Amino acid sequence: MIKYAFLLLGFSSSLCCTLAQQPSVKPVSNKEEIARILNTLASDDMQGRHAFTPNIAKAADFIADEFKTIGLKPYAEDNYRQTFSVRKIIRKSQKIMLNKKILAENEYLILGNNPVINWKEYNTSLRIDKGEDFAIRFREIATSPEDAIVLVHPSFAEMILRFNKIYGRENVLSKTEQHSPAKVFIVTNEKNPSIDVHAENEIQDFPLFNVAGMLPGKSKPEEFVIFSAHYDHIGIIQADGQDSIANGADDDASGTTAMISLAKYYATLNNNERTLIFVAFTAEEIGMYGSKYFSNEIDPEKVVAMINIEMIGKDSKFGPNTMYITGYNASNLGQLMQSNLQGSTFQFHPDPYPQQNLFYRSDNAVLAALGVPAHTFSTSQIDKDTYYHTVKDEVGTLDLDNIKSSIEAIAIGAKGLVDGTQTPSRVERLKD
């Protein structure tokens, strides 16, 4: 269950100390406020903030109340929500037979949104073999345009089990998407088995909502700077001891806390020449549907930059007072922001996990593909974080100093974006 953090006052990071020596700089955040927001979003009352449960509305209402208190103008609707609908795909039944033997559900994963999947005597040579990079191989196959059955080496059985918890019974389509190709992953050592697959899905329309507010720009209101994070998580999962709530403190209550803190900071300054948009995205965990909807509803030519914040609760692999930026070399946003941190020890680094293709795997992806310098800022050591998507991702595991220094680095680093004196280069456009 959620562990509450009891915090000391004062600046502890090198960045904080540097800024504290400058009396003209307003405090960006304090640890008491960071802990208050974190402990609320990652509380057991939120039940893990799954986008398809009533508890997501609790989190949305809390964020909206924060925006209202700060004094943000609603971005889309008076209640700060940006509502849209998706098609929720619910698995009614599924069965796989391998060489005429019925498999247990933890031995396979079915992805696909067709009303019925009925494959008889299906043969395949597609495999994920021992020693391969499972994440990369899985992503390649899952995003390919063809139906596929994939034989997965038993060394990856835990990965299939984990993905089953997240994707095995529910999938989502946006209103504009068609049925996606079906993908079936089967854990087996068999070389050329006979495979029968049968699955039936039920399709329902389901409302979702981002939470978005803004500070209108004073002299450049048609130029937008976006600060974002996703507020959903994975909800109730298989119990670990007595705990079954995946509180999602780092993923991504930490980023949402940073986004709210930045909104309060810039509202207090009240000197933004460009329009600042602050948005908490829904449904990131089930396919980034919130950010896709938001990004397709805004004119990308008006967006000067997007700073998406994802998992900043622990030191990055570069140590304290550092963050990494996905797609660092795709624009000069990182260099511009670093130039505003002269005199501090804080450093922005390129993404150290290029093989993971993180630039196009988070909520910045759609706007980046449209040419916007839209990047995700993170400290997550994704290759070592054993708490990721587990019930152990709780506030008590986070470093509040790391969150505080990251918020301050972004706030000061983005000064030129906010006051209109800096404009980052555009990302190479991937789609029309």
C-alpha positions, 0 to 999 in steps of 0.5 A, a space after each residue: 500500500 502507499 507509503 507517505 513521505 515525511 519531508 524536511 524543508 530546505 534546498 538540498 540539490 546543487 541546482 536548488 542551492 545555486 538558485 537560492 543564491 539568486 534573490 531575484 529567482 522565485 522558488 519553483 517548488 517545495 517538497 511539502 507541495 510535491 509530497 502533497 500532490 504525489 501522495 494524493 495521486 498515488 494514494 490507495 483511494 485512487 486504486 491505481 488510476 486505470 483509465 477504464 475505471 471510475 477511479 480515473 475521474 477522482 484523479 482528473 477532478 483532483 488535477 482540475 481543482 489544482 488548475 482552478 486554484 492556480 488560476 489556469 483557464 480551461 483549455 477545452 471544457 469548463 471543467 478542464 476536461 477534454 473528453 473523447 471516445 474510444 472503442 473498448 475491446 473486451 475479450 469474451 472468450 479465448 482458447 488456444 490448442 497447441 498440438 491438440 492440447 489446450 494451453 493455460 491462459 498464462 502461456 499465451 497472449 492474444 492481441 487484436 480487435 477483430 470481433 472473432 479470431 478463428 484460425 485452424 491448423 495454423 503453422 508459423 516460423 515466426 519466433 522470439 528466440 532466447 537471447 534476443 532483445 524481447 522488447 524490441 522484437 515484440 514491438 516489431 511484431 506487434 506493430 506489423 500490419 499482418 496477422 501473426 502467430 509467434 512462438 516465444 522461447 520459455 525464457 520470456 515466459 515472465 514477459 508474456 505473463 506481465 503483458 497479459 496482465 496489461 493487455 490480455 483482456 482489454 484493448 482499445 481503438 480510437 474512433 478513426 481506427 479500423 480493426 488491427 491485425 491479430 497477434 498471438 504469442 505462445 510460450 513454447 519450445 516446440 519447433 513446428 507445432 499445430 496451432 488452433 486459435 479461437 477468440 471472441 471480442 465485444 466492442 463498446 464505446 467508452 468516454 475518456 478525458 484529458 485534463 488541460 488548462 492554459 495561461 494565455 500568452 501576453 504578446 504571442 498568444 498564438 505560439 504554444 508551449 506545452 507541458 505534459 504528463 500522463 495521469 493514468 496507470 494500470 490499476 488493480 493487478 495480481 496481488 503481491 502479498 496483501 497489496 494489489 494496487 499499482 499506485 504508479 507513484 513514479 509512473 507517472 504521478 511524479 511527472 504529473 506532479 511536476 507539470 502541476 508545479 510548473 503551472 503554479 510557478 509560471 502562473 505566479 510569475 505571470 510573465 509568459 509571452 507565449 501561451 502555456 498549455 498544461 495537460 495531463 493525458 489519459 490512457 497512456 498505458 493502453 496506447 497513448 490515446 489521450 495524447 493522440 487525441 490532444 495532438 491531432 486536435 491542435 495545430 502543430 505549426 502553432 506549437 513551439 515546443 512540448 516538454 513531456 515529463 515521464 518518471 522523474 522519481 529517482 536518479 538517472 544513470 548519470 547521477 543526481 541533478 541530471 535528466 535525459 531527453 528522448 530524441 535529444 539530437 532531433 532538435 536543439 531544445 535540450 541545448 537551448 534549455 541547458 544554456 539557461 542553466 549556466 551557474 548550476 550543476 544540472 545537466 540535460 543528457 541525450 537518451 541513454 537507451 536509444 535501442 528502446 526508441 523512446 522518442 516515439 513511445 511516449 506522449 510526445 510521439 504524435 507531435 514529434 512526428 508532425 515536426 514539433 520539437 516535442 520531447 520526453 524528459 525522464 530520469 527512469 533507469 528503465 533497464 534496472 527499475 524492478 518496481 515498474 508496473 508493480 505494486 511497489 511503485 510507491 511514494 516511499 520509494 521515490 527521491 523527492 530531492 530528485 523530483 524537485 531538482 528536475 522541476 526546477 531545471 525544467 522551469 529555469 531551462 524553459 525560460 526562453 520558451 516561455 518569454 518568447 526569446 528562444 525558438 527551438 529547431 523543428 523535428 524532421 516531420 515523419 507524416 503529413 
